[in-house]
Amino acid sequence: MIDPLPACRIVPEGLAVLVRLTPKGGRDGLDGISALSDGRSVLKARVRCAPENGEANAALEALLAKACAVGRSHASVTAGATSRLKTVTLSGQPDVLLAALQTSLNG
């Protein structure tokens, strides 16, 4: 099994990823792993959409689904829907999801 990224944890559904989202960020993309002031690690992401009517959350779900090579329906914001800090749960095999996410982060 692959070691989880610092911002990820394995859950029964697959993989939970702690994300710090920047809406209206000029582009859709993953910007790597960062540490918060409290020591927690987060995946930094940005999307073009504004945080209105759930558009930024939907764009984040699509971005992570694409990064992990799964269908859009396999990614869901499960915590922090109105916050910059969110938990996105990806359903599937954790090893496969982690490997795909790591590949996406490494370019």
Protein Blocks (a to p, Z undefined) as FASTA:
>chain_A
ZZddfkbccdfklpacdddddehkopacdebjaddfkopacdddddfbdceehlmmmmmm
mmmmmmnopafklpccfehklbmbdcdddedjfklmmmmmmmmmnZZ
